[in-house]
């Protein structure tokens, strides 16, 4: 079940925080609650991705995107991702999430997010290819930037590791094989 109460709490919290620039990092703190656990008593990987959704929503609030989403009736979507899980997060463990936009191209905005344990160890890291959509399909990042008053913003250079992921993903057959 989607944690709607957490989402509302986090959005209210983000509204009171200082605005961020497009590529600045949003930092949020979280607790791994019992309903976030899997059979092995650690943060469930699916729930981790849901918690990353919350971090992205808070980031969107702080960069001024939520208002544009509402005004234009746009939606946010994930069009691809690559995730690494390296350390367990156990029940009642506190952790920090870092979320930021890395770069964008003509269709997609590339984000990275990570979860950090209190001892400074990175527990997981995800790179996401995201898009905003309307009833006609994908809304270009240029149009989005214009709507939030940042039309003169230039994309940072795409990191090599994201470029390599994009190239590898382009080789992947779509639709997938059915046999």
TIRO-2110 file (N, C-alpha, C; in Angstrom, 1 decimal):
// TIRO-2110
0.8, -1.2, 0.0, N, 1, A
0.0, 0.0, 0.0, CA, 1, A
0.9, 1.2, 0.0, C, 1, A
0.5, 2.2, -0.8, N, 2, A
1.3, 3.5, -0.9, CA, 2, A
1.2, 4.3, 0.4, C, 2, A
2.3, 4.8, 1.0, N, 3, A
2.2, 5.5, 2.2, CA, 3, A
1.8, 6.9, 2.1, C, 3, A
0.5, 7.1, 1.9, N, 4, A
-0.1, 8.4, 1.6, CA, 4, A
0.1, 9.4, 2.8, C, 4, A
0.0, 8.8, 4.0, N, 5, A
0.2, 9.7, 5.2, CA, 5, A
1.6, 10.2, 5.2, C, 5, A
2.6, 9.4, 4.9, N, 6, A
4.0, 9.8, 4.8, CA, 6, A
4.1, 10.9, 3.7, C, 6, A
3.5, 10.7, 2.6, N, 7, A
3.6, 11.6, 1.5, CA, 7, A
3.1, 13.0, 1.9, C, 7, A
1.9, 13.0, 2.5, N, 8, A
1.3, 14.3, 2.9, CA, 8, A
2.3, 15.0, 3.9, C, 8, A
2.7, 14.2, 4.9, N, 9, A
3.7, 14.8, 5.9, CA, 9, A
4.9, 15.3, 5.3, C, 9, A
5.5, 14.6, 4.3, N, 10, A
6.7, 15.0, 3.7, CA, 10, A
6.5, 16.2, 2.8, C, 10, A
5.4, 16.3, 2.1, N, 11, A
5.1, 17.4, 1.3, CA, 11, A
4.9, 18.7, 2.1, C, 11, A
4.2, 18.5, 3.2, N, 12, A
4.0, 19.7, 4.1, CA, 12, A
5.4, 20.1, 4.7, C, 12, A
6.2, 19.2, 5.0, N, 13, A
7.6, 19.5, 5.5, CA, 13, A
8.4, 20.2, 4.4, C, 13, A
8.3, 19.7, 3.2, N, 14, A
9.1, 20.3, 2.1, CA, 14, A
8.7, 21.7, 1.8, C, 14, A
7.4, 22.0, 1.9, N, 15, A
6.8, 23.3, 1.7, CA, 15, A
7.4, 24.4, 2.6, C, 15, A
7.8, 23.9, 3.8, N, 16, A
8.4, 24.8, 4.8, CA, 16, A
9.9, 25.0, 4.7, C, 16, A
10.5, 24.1, 3.8, N, 17, A
12.0, 24.2, 3.6, CA, 17, A
12.3, 25.2, 2.5, C, 17, A
13.6, 25.7, 2.6, N, 18, A
14.1, 26.6, 1.6, CA, 18, A
14.0, 26.0, 0.2, C, 18, A
13.7, 26.8, -0.8, N, 19, A
13.8, 26.3, -2.2, CA, 19, A
15.2, 25.9, -2.6, C, 19, A
15.2, 25.0, -3.5, N, 20, A
16.5, 24.5, -4.0, CA, 20, A
16.7, 24.8, -5.5, C, 20, A
17.9, 24.9, -5.9, N, 21, A
18.2, 25.0, -7.3, CA, 21, A
18.0, 23.7, -8.0, C, 21, A
17.9, 23.7, -9.3, N, 22, A
17.6, 22.5, -10.1, CA, 22, A
18.4, 21.3, -9.7, C, 22, A
19.7, 21.5, -9.6, N, 23, A
20.6, 20.3, -9.4, CA, 23, A
21.1, 20.2, -7.9, C, 23, A
20.5, 21.0, -7.0, N, 24, A
20.9, 20.9, -5.6, CA, 24, A
20.3, 19.6, -5.0, C, 24, A
20.9, 19.2, -3.9, N, 25, A
20.5, 17.9, -3.3, CA, 25, A
19.5, 18.2, -2.2, C, 25, A
18.4, 17.5, -2.2, N, 26, A
17.4, 17.5, -1.1, CA, 26, A
17.8, 16.3, -0.2, C, 26, A
17.9, 16.6, 1.1, N, 27, A
18.2, 15.6, 2.1, CA, 27, A
17.0, 15.5, 3.0, C, 27, A
16.6, 14.2, 3.2, N, 28, A
15.4, 13.9, 4.1, CA, 28, A
15.8, 12.8, 5.0, C, 28, A
15.2, 12.7, 6.1, N, 29, A
15.5, 11.6, 7.1, CA, 29, A
14.2, 10.8, 7.2, C, 29, A
14.5, 9.5, 7.4, N, 30, A
13.4, 8.5, 7.4, CA, 30, A
13.7, 7.4, 8.5, C, 30, A
12.6, 6.7, 8.8, N, 31, A
12.7, 5.5, 9.7, CA, 31, A
12.2, 4.3, 9.0, C, 31, A
12.8, 3.2, 9.2, N, 32, A
12.3, 2.0, 8.6, CA, 32, A
11.3, 1.4, 9.6, C, 32, A
10.0, 1.5, 9.3, N, 33, A
8.9, 1.1, 10.2, CA, 33, A
8.6, -0.4, 9.9, C, 33, A
8.0, -1.0, 10.9, N, 34, A
7.7, -2.5, 10.7, CA, 34, A
6.9, -2.8, 9.4, C, 34, A
6.1, -1.9, 8.9, N, 35, A
5.4, -2.2, 7.7, CA, 35, A
6.2, -2.0, 6.5, C, 35, A
7.5, -1.6, 6.6, N, 36, A
8.4, -1.5, 5.5, CA, 36, A
9.3, -2.7, 5.4, C, 36, A
9.2, -3.7, 6.3, N, 37, A
10.0, -4.8, 6.4, CA, 37, A
9.6, -6.0, 5.5, C, 37, A
10.5, -6.8, 5.1, N, 38, A
10.2, -8.0, 4.4, CA, 38, A
10.4, -9.2, 5.3, C, 38, A
10.3, -10.4, 4.8, N, 39, A
10.4, -11.6, 5.6, CA, 39, A
11.7, -11.7, 6.4, C, 39, A
12.8, -11.1, 5.9, N, 40, A
14.1, -11.1, 6.5, CA, 40, A
14.3, -10.0, 7.5, C, 40, A
13.2, -9.3, 7.8, N, 41, A
13.3, -8.2, 8.8, CA, 41, A
14.2, -7.0, 8.4, C, 41, A
14.2, -6.7, 7.1, N, 42, A
15.0, -5.6, 6.5, CA, 42, A
14.1, -4.8, 5.6, C, 42, A
14.5, -3.6, 5.2, N, 43, A
13.7, -2.8, 4.3, CA, 43, A
13.5, -3.5, 3.0, C, 43, A
12.2, -3.8, 2.7, N, 44, A
11.8, -4.5, 1.5, CA, 44, A
12.3, -3.6, 0.3, C, 44, A
12.8, -4.3, -0.8, N, 45, A
13.3, -3.6, -1.9, CA, 45, A
12.2, -2.8, -2.6, C, 45, A
11.0, -3.3, -2.7, N, 46, A
9.9, -2.6, -3.3, CA, 46, A
9.5, -1.4, -2.5, C, 46, A
9.6, -1.5, -1.2, N, 47, A
9.3, -0.4, -0.3, CA, 47, A
10.4, 0.7, -0.4, C, 47, A
11.6, 0.3, -0.6, N, 48, A
12.7, 1.2, -0.8, CA, 48, A
12.4, 2.1, -2.0, C, 48, A
11.9, 1.5, -3.1, N, 49, A
11.6, 2.3, -4.3, CA, 49, A
10.4, 3.2, -4.0, C, 49, A
9.5, 2.8, -3.2, N, 50, A
8.4, 3.7, -2.8, CA, 50, A
8.9, 4.8, -2.0, C, 50, A
9.8, 4.6, -1.1, N, 51, A
10.4, 5.7, -0.3, CA, 51, A
11.2, 6.6, -1.1, C, 51, A
11.8, 6.1, -2.2, N, 52, A
12.5, 7.0, -3.1, CA, 52, A
11.5, 7.9, -3.8, C, 52, A
10.3, 7.3, -4.1, N, 53, A
9.2, 8.2, -4.7, CA, 53, A
8.9, 9.4, -3.8, C, 53, A
8.9, 9.2, -2.5, N, 54, A
8.6, 10.3, -1.5, CA, 54, A
9.8, 11.3, -1.6, C, 54, A
11.0, 10.8, -1.7, N, 55, A
12.1, 11.8, -1.8, CA, 55, A
12.1, 12.6, -3.0, C, 55, A
11.7, 12.0, -4.1, N, 56, A
11.5, 12.7, -5.4, CA, 56, A
10.4, 13.7, -5.3, C, 56, A
9.4, 13.4, -4.6, N, 57, A
8.2, 14.3, -4.5, CA, 57, A
8.7, 15.5, -3.7, C, 57, A
9.4, 15.3, -2.6, N, 58, A
9.9, 16.4, -1.8, CA, 58, A
10.9, 17.3, -2.6, C, 58, A
11.7, 16.6, -3.4, N, 59, A
12.6, 17.4, -4.3, CA, 59, A
11.8, 18.2, -5.2, C, 59, A
10.8, 17.7, -5.9, N, 60, A
10.0, 18.4, -6.8, CA, 60, A
9.3, 19.6, -6.1, C, 60, A
8.9, 19.5, -4.9, N, 61, A
8.3, 20.6, -4.2, CA, 61, A
9.4, 21.7, -4.0, C, 61, A
10.6, 21.3, -3.6, N, 62, A
11.6, 22.3, -3.3, CA, 62, A
12.2, 23.0, -4.5, C, 62, A
12.1, 22.4, -5.7, N, 63, A
12.6, 23.1, -6.9, CA, 63, A
11.5, 23.8, -7.6, C, 63, A
10.3, 23.8, -7.1, N, 64, A
9.2, 24.6, -7.7, CA, 64, A
8.4, 23.8, -8.7, C, 64, A
8.5, 22.5, -8.8, N, 65, A
7.8, 21.7, -9.8, CA, 65, A
6.4, 21.4, -9.5, C, 65, A
6.1, 21.2, -8.2, N, 66, A
4.7, 20.8, -7.8, CA, 66, A
3.6, 21.8, -8.3, C, 66, A
3.9, 23.1, -8.2, N, 67, A
2.9, 24.0, -8.7, CA, 67, A
2.7, 23.9, -10.2, C, 67, A
3.8, 23.7, -10.9, N, 68, A
3.7, 23.6, -12.4, CA, 68, A
2.9, 22.3, -12.7, C, 68, A
3.1, 21.2, -12.0, N, 69, A
2.4, 20.0, -12.2, CA, 69, A
0.9, 20.2, -12.0, C, 69, A
0.5, 20.9, -11.0, N, 70, A
-0.9, 21.1, -10.7, CA, 70, A
-1.5, 22.1, -11.8, C, 70, A
-0.8, 23.2, -12.1, N, 71, A
-1.3, 24.1, -13.1, CA, 71, A
-1.5, 23.5, -14.5, C, 71, A
-0.6, 22.7, -14.8, N, 72, A
-0.6, 22.1, -16.2, CA, 72, A
-1.2, 20.7, -16.3, C, 72, A
-1.6, 20.2, -15.1, N, 73, A
-2.2, 18.9, -15.1, CA, 73, A
-1.2, 17.8, -15.6, C, 73, A
0.1, 18.0, -15.3, N, 74, A
1.1, 17.1, -15.6, CA, 74, A
1.2, 16.0, -14.6, C, 74, A
1.8, 14.9, -15.0, N, 75, A
2.1, 13.8, -14.1, CA, 75, A
3.6, 13.5, -14.1, C, 75, A
4.1, 12.9, -13.1, N, 76, A
5.5, 12.5, -13.0, CA, 76, A
5.6, 11.0, -13.2, C, 76, A
6.5, 10.5, -14.0, N, 77, A
6.7, 9.1, -14.2, CA, 77, A
8.1, 8.7, -14.2, C, 77, A
8.4, 7.4, -14.0, N, 78, A
9.7, 6.9, -14.1, CA, 78, A
9.7, 6.0, -15.4, C, 78, A
10.7, 6.3, -16.3, N, 79, A
10.8, 5.7, -17.6, CA, 79, A
11.9, 4.7, -17.6, C, 79, A
12.6, 4.5, -16.5, N, 80, A
13.7, 3.6, -16.4, CA, 80, A
14.5, 3.8, -15.2, C, 80, A
15.2, 2.7, -14.7, N, 81, A
16.0, 2.9, -13.5, CA, 81, A
17.0, 1.8, -13.4, C, 81, A
18.0, 2.1, -12.6, N, 82, A
19.1, 1.1, -12.2, CA, 82, A
19.3, 1.3, -10.8, C, 82, A
19.3, 0.2, -10.0, N, 83, A
19.4, 0.4, -8.6, CA, 83, A
20.5, -0.6, -8.1, C, 83, A
21.2, -0.2, -7.0, N, 84, A
22.1, -1.0, -6.3, CA, 84, A
21.7, -1.1, -4.8, C, 84, A
21.6, -2.3, -4.3, N, 85, A
21.3, -2.4, -2.8, CA, 85, A
22.6, -3.0, -2.3, C, 85, A
23.2, -2.4, -1.3, N, 86, A
24.5, -2.9, -0.8, CA, 86, A
24.5, -3.1, 0.7, C, 86, A
23.7, -2.5, 1.5, N, 87, A
23.6, -2.7, 2.9, CA, 87, A
22.2, -2.8, 3.4, C, 87, A
21.9, -3.6, 4.4, N, 88, A
20.6, -3.8, 4.9, CA, 88, A
20.2, -2.6, 5.8, C, 88, A
18.9, -2.2, 5.7, N, 89, A
18.4, -1.3, 6.6, CA, 89, A
17.3, -2.1, 7.4, C, 89, A
17.5, -2.1, 8.7, N, 90, A
16.7, -2.9, 9.6, CA, 90, A
15.6, -2.1, 10.2, C, 90, A
14.6, -2.9, 10.8, N, 91, A
13.5, -2.2, 11.4, CA, 91, A
13.9, -1.2, 12.5, C, 91, A
13.2, 0.0, 12.4, N, 92, A
13.4, 1.1, 13.3, CA, 92, A
14.7, 1.8, 13.1, C, 92, A
15.5, 1.4, 12.1, N, 93, A
16.7, 2.1, 11.8, CA, 93, A
16.4, 3.4, 11.1, C, 93, A
17.1, 4.5, 11.5, N, 94, A
17.0, 5.8, 10.9, CA, 94, A
18.0, 5.8, 9.7, C, 94, A
17.6, 6.5, 8.7, N, 95, A
18.5, 6.7, 7.5, CA, 95, A
18.2, 8.0, 6.9, C, 95, A
19.2, 8.5, 6.1, N, 96, A
19.1, 9.7, 5.3, CA, 96, A
18.9, 9.4, 3.9, C, 96, A
18.1, 10.1, 3.2, N, 97, A
17.9, 10.0, 1.7, CA, 97, A
18.4, 11.3, 1.1, C, 97, A
19.2, 11.1, 0.0, N, 98, A
19.6, 12.3, -0.8, CA, 98, A
19.1, 12.1, -2.2, C, 98, A
18.5, 13.2, -2.7, N, 99, A
17.8, 13.2, -4.0, CA, 99, A
18.3, 14.4, -4.8, C, 99, A
18.6, 14.2, -6.1, N, 100, A
19.0, 15.3, -6.9, CA, 100, A
18.8, 15.0, -8.4, C, 100, A
18.6, 16.1, -9.1, N, 101, A
18.6, 16.0, -10.6, CA, 101, A
20.0, 16.1, -11.0, C, 101, A
20.4, 15.2, -11.9, N, 102, A
21.8, 15.1, -12.4, CA, 102, A
21.9, 15.9, -13.7, C, 102, A
21.1, 15.6, -14.7, N, 103, A
21.1, 16.2, -16.0, CA, 103, A
19.8, 15.9, -16.7, C, 103, A
19.6, 16.5, -17.9, N, 104, A
18.5, 16.2, -18.7, CA, 104, A
18.8, 16.3, -20.2, C, 104, A
18.0, 15.6, -21.0, N, 105, A
18.1, 15.7, -22.4, CA, 105, A
16.9, 16.2, -23.0, C, 105, A
16.6, 15.9, -24.3, N, 106, A
15.4, 16.5, -24.9, CA, 106, A
14.1, 15.9, -24.4, C, 106, A
14.1, 14.7, -23.8, N, 107, A
12.9, 14.0, -23.3, CA, 107, A
12.9, 13.7, -21.8, C, 107, A
14.0, 13.4, -21.2, N, 108, A
14.0, 12.9, -19.9, CA, 108, A
14.9, 13.7, -18.9, C, 108, A
14.6, 13.6, -17.6, N, 109, A
15.3, 14.2, -16.5, CA, 109, A
15.9, 13.0, -15.8, C, 109, A
17.2, 13.0, -15.6, N, 110, A
18.0, 11.9, -14.9, CA, 110, A
18.2, 12.3, -13.5, C, 110, A
17.8, 11.5, -12.6, N, 111, A
17.9, 11.8, -11.1, CA, 111, A
18.7, 10.7, -10.5, C, 111, A
19.4, 11.0, -9.4, N, 112, A
20.0, 10.0, -8.6, CA, 112, A
19.5, 10.2, -7.1, C, 112, A
19.4, 9.1, -6.5, N, 113, A
18.9, 9.1, -5.1, CA, 113, A
19.7, 8.0, -4.3, C, 113, A
20.0, 8.3, -3.0, N, 114, A
20.7, 7.3, -2.3, CA, 114, A
20.2, 7.3, -0.8, C, 114, A
20.3, 6.2, -0.2, N, 115, A
20.0, 6.0, 1.3, CA, 115, A
21.3, 5.8, 2.0, C, 115, A
21.4, 6.5, 3.1, N, 116, A
22.7, 6.5, 3.9, CA, 116, A
22.4, 6.1, 5.3, C, 116, A
23.1, 5.1, 5.9, N, 117, A
22.9, 4.7, 7.2, CA, 117, A
23.6, 5.8, 8.2, C, 117, A
23.2, 5.7, 9.4, N, 118, A
23.8, 6.7, 10.4, CA, 118, A
25.3, 6.6, 10.5, C, 118, A
25.9, 5.5, 10.2, N, 119, A
27.4, 5.4, 10.3, CA, 119, A
28.1, 5.9, 9.0, C, 119, A
27.3, 6.5, 8.1, N, 120, A
27.8, 7.0, 6.9, CA, 120, A
28.0, 6.1, 5.7, C, 120, A
27.5, 4.8, 5.9, N, 121, A
27.5, 3.8, 4.8, CA, 121, A
26.4, 4.0, 3.9, C, 121, A
26.6, 3.9, 2.6, N, 122, A
25.6, 4.0, 1.6, CA, 122, A
24.9, 2.6, 1.5, C, 122, A
23.6, 2.6, 1.8, N, 123, A
22.8, 1.4, 1.8, CA, 123, A
22.3, 1.0, 0.4, C, 123, A
21.9, 2.0, -0.4, N, 124, A
21.4, 1.8, -1.7, CA, 124, A
21.5, 3.1, -2.5, C, 124, A
21.5, 2.9, -3.9, N, 125, A
21.7, 4.0, -4.8, CA, 125, A
20.8, 3.7, -6.0, C, 125, A
20.1, 4.7, -6.5, N, 126, A
19.3, 4.5, -7.7, CA, 126, A
19.5, 5.6, -8.7, C, 126, A
19.5, 5.3, -9.9, N, 127, A
19.5, 6.3, -11.0, CA, 127, A
18.2, 6.1, -11.7, C, 127, A
17.5, 7.2, -12.0, N, 128, A
16.2, 7.2, -12.6, CA, 128, A
16.1, 8.0, -13.8, C, 128, A
15.6, 7.5, -14.9, N, 129, A
15.2, 8.3, -16.0, CA, 129, A
13.7, 8.7, -15.8, C, 129, A
13.5, 9.9, -15.6, N, 130, A
12.1, 10.4, -15.3, CA, 130, A
11.6, 11.3, -16.4, C, 130, A
10.3, 11.4, -16.4, N, 131, A
9.6, 12.3, -17.4, CA, 131, A
8.4, 12.9, -16.7, C, 131, A
8.0, 14.0, -17.3, N, 132, A
6.7, 14.6, -17.0, CA, 132, A
5.8, 14.4, -18.2, C, 132, A
4.6, 14.1, -17.9, N, 133, A
3.6, 13.7, -19.0, CA, 133, A
2.4, 14.6, -18.9, C, 133, A
1.8, 14.7, -20.1, N, 134, A
0.4, 15.3, -20.2, CA, 134, A
-0.4, 14.4, -21.0, C, 134, A
-1.6, 14.8, -21.4, N, 135, A
-2.4, 13.9, -22.2, CA, 135, A
-1.9, 13.6, -23.6, C, 135, A
-0.9, 14.3, -24.0, N, 136, A
-0.3, 14.0, -25.4, CA, 136, A
1.0, 13.2, -25.3, C, 136, A
1.5, 12.9, -24.0, N, 137, A
2.7, 12.2, -23.9, CA, 137, A
3.7, 12.9, -23.0, C, 137, A
5.0, 12.7, -23.4, N, 138, A
6.1, 13.3, -22.6, CA, 138, A
6.2, 14.8, -22.9, C, 138, A
6.3, 15.6, -21.8, N, 139, A
6.5, 17.0, -21.8, CA, 139, A
8.1, 17.2, -21.8, C, 139, A
8.6, 18.0, -22.7, N, 140, A
10.0, 18.2, -22.8, CA, 140, A
10.5, 18.9, -21.6, C, 140, A
11.8, 18.6, -21.1, N, 141, A
12.3, 19.3, -20.0, CA, 141, A
12.4, 20.8, -20.3, C, 141, A
12.7, 21.2, -21.6, N, 142, A
12.7, 22.6, -22.0, CA, 142, A
11.4, 23.3, -21.6, C, 142, A
10.3, 22.7, -22.0, N, 143, A
9.0, 23.2, -21.7, CA, 143, A
8.7, 23.3, -20.2, C, 143, A
9.2, 22.3, -19.4, N, 144, A
9.0, 22.3, -18.0, CA, 144, A
9.8, 23.4, -17.4, C, 144, A
11.1, 23.6, -17.8, N, 145, A
11.9, 24.7, -17.3, CA, 145, A
11.3, 26.0, -17.5, C, 145, A
10.7, 26.2, -18.7, N, 146, A
10.1, 27.5, -19.0, CA, 146, A
8.9, 27.7, -18.1, C, 146, A
8.1, 26.7, -17.8, N, 147, A
7.0, 26.9, -16.9, CA, 147, A
7.3, 27.2, -15.5, C, 147, A
8.5, 26.8, -15.1, N, 148, A
8.9, 27.1, -13.7, CA, 148, A
9.9, 28.3, -13.7, C, 148, A
10.0, 29.0, -14.8, N, 149, A
10.8, 30.2, -14.8, CA, 149, A
12.3, 30.0, -14.9, C, 149, A
12.7, 28.9, -15.4, N, 150, A
14.1, 28.6, -15.5, CA, 150, A
14.5, 28.2, -16.9, C, 150, A
13.9, 28.9, -17.9, N, 151, A
14.2, 28.5, -19.3, CA, 151, A
15.6, 28.8, -19.8, C, 151, A
16.4, 29.5, -19.0, N, 152, A
17.8, 29.8, -19.4, CA, 152, A
18.7, 28.7, -18.8, C, 152, A
18.2, 27.8, -18.1, N, 153, A
19.0, 26.8, -17.4, CA, 153, A
19.6, 25.8, -18.4, C, 153, A
20.8, 25.5, -18.3, N, 154, A
21.5, 24.6, -19.2, CA, 154, A
21.7, 23.3, -18.4, C, 154, A
21.6, 22.2, -19.1, N, 155, A
21.8, 20.9, -18.5, CA, 155, A
23.3, 20.7, -18.1, C, 155, A
23.6, 20.2, -16.9, N, 156, A
25.0, 19.9, -16.7, CA, 156, A
25.4, 18.7, -17.6, C, 156, A
26.7, 18.6, -17.7, N, 157, A
27.2, 17.5, -18.6, CA, 157, A
26.7, 16.1, -18.0, C, 157, A
26.2, 15.3, -18.9, N, 158, A
25.7, 14.0, -18.5, CA, 158, A
26.9, 13.1, -18.0, C, 158, A
26.9, 12.6, -16.8, N, 159, A
28.0, 11.8, -16.3, CA, 159, A
28.2, 10.5, -17.2, C, 159, A
29.4, 10.1, -17.4, N, 160, A
29.8, 9.0, -18.2, CA, 160, A
28.9, 7.7, -17.8, C, 160, A
28.8, 7.5, -16.6, N, 161, A
28.1, 6.3, -16.1, CA, 161, A
26.6, 6.3, -16.5, C, 161, A
26.0, 7.5, -16.5, N, 162, A
24.6, 7.6, -17.0, CA, 162, A
24.6, 7.4, -18.5, C, 162, A
25.5, 8.0, -19.2, N, 163, A
25.6, 7.9, -20.7, CA, 163, A
25.7, 6.4, -21.0, C, 163, A
26.6, 5.7, -20.3, N, 164, A
26.8, 4.3, -20.6, CA, 164, A
25.5, 3.5, -20.4, C, 164, A
24.8, 3.8, -19.3, N, 165, A
23.5, 3.1, -19.0, CA, 165, A
22.5, 3.4, -20.1, C, 165, A
22.4, 4.7, -20.6, N, 166, A
21.5, 5.1, -21.7, CA, 166, A
21.8, 4.3, -22.9, C, 166, A
23.1, 4.1, -23.2, N, 167, A
23.5, 3.4, -24.5, CA, 167, A
23.2, 1.9, -24.3, C, 167, A
23.4, 1.3, -23.2, N, 168, A
23.1, -0.1, -22.9, CA, 168, A
21.6, -0.3, -23.0, C, 168, A
20.8, 0.6, -22.4, N, 169, A
19.4, 0.5, -22.4, CA, 169, A
18.8, 0.6, -23.8, C, 169, A
19.4, 1.4, -24.7, N, 170, A
19.0, 1.6, -26.0, CA, 170, A
19.1, 0.3, -26.8, C, 170, A
20.0, -0.6, -26.4, N, 171, A
20.2, -1.9, -27.1, CA, 171, A
19.2, -2.9, -26.7, C, 171, A
18.6, -2.7, -25.6, N, 172, A
17.6, -3.6, -25.0, CA, 172, A
16.4, -3.7, -26.0, C, 172, A
15.9, -4.9, -26.3, N, 173, A
14.8, -5.0, -27.2, CA, 173, A
13.5, -4.5, -26.6, C, 173, A
12.7, -3.8, -27.4, N, 174, A
11.4, -3.4, -26.9, CA, 174, A
10.4, -3.5, -28.1, C, 174, A
9.3, -4.2, -27.9, N, 175, A
8.9, -4.9, -26.7, CA, 175, A
9.7, -6.1, -26.5, C, 175, A
9.8, -6.6, -25.2, N, 176, A
10.6, -7.8, -24.9, CA, 176, A
10.1, -9.0, -25.7, C, 176, A
11.0, -10.0, -25.8, N, 177, A
10.7, -11.3, -26.4, CA, 177, A
9.6, -12.0, -25.6, C, 177, A
8.8, -12.7, -26.3, N, 178, A
7.7, -13.4, -25.6, CA, 178, A
7.8, -14.9, -25.5, C, 178, A
8.9, -15.4, -25.9, N, 179, A
9.1, -16.9, -25.8, CA, 179, A
9.9, -17.4, -24.7, C, 179, A
END
